[in-house]
Amino acid sequence: MQTGQIGSEAVKALVSQFATANFLSIDEQAYSEKCSCSRQCTDMPSAIAEIPISGKKHRVNHYYGCGCAPKALFELERAIDKAVNVEQWTGDVSHAGPFGTTCWDSSKPSK
């Protein structure tokens, strides 16, 4: 497990991002592997974001194969990655493609 630290200004900015994303109203499993959206993909990573508020924690399990997550959730996850400098552990993956994935849209008839 890797650990790091961020400054208080970065924490304040992230708290603002959590508010912008309306994070506390997002169902903890709405975009998990139990996704009920019409567009889905297999073999995608997940992101788990969690914030403690008033002694309680709200945690969202976001499976990237679920196609109906709000844009604000993706933006929050990117802000977290940027704040913690995730590339120090992962390297630059910004140009990695979805190799090995299979996507489908259940709202469209198959040919």
C-alpha positions, 0 to 999 in steps of 0.5 A: 500500500502506498501513502502520501500527504497533501496540504490543507489548501488541496484538502479545501479544494477537494472538499469543494469538489465533493460538494460540487459533485453532490457526493453525499447524494450519490448511492454508494453502489449505484455505479458499481459492478451491479450497474443497471445502466444501458451502456456497460463495459467489462474489464474496467477499473473501479474507483472508490471515493470516501469522505468522513462527515460528522463522524460518518463516512460516505463511500462510493464504489464507481465501476468505470464500466458503468456508463451512467455515472454523472460527469461530476463524479469523474471530475471529482475522481480526477481532482483526487488523483491530481491532488495526491499526484497519483502518477507517482505510483502509477506512471502516466496512464492518461493515454492508455486505451481500453484494451481487453474491454467489451462494451454494449448498449442494452437500449439498442437492438443487436444486429 
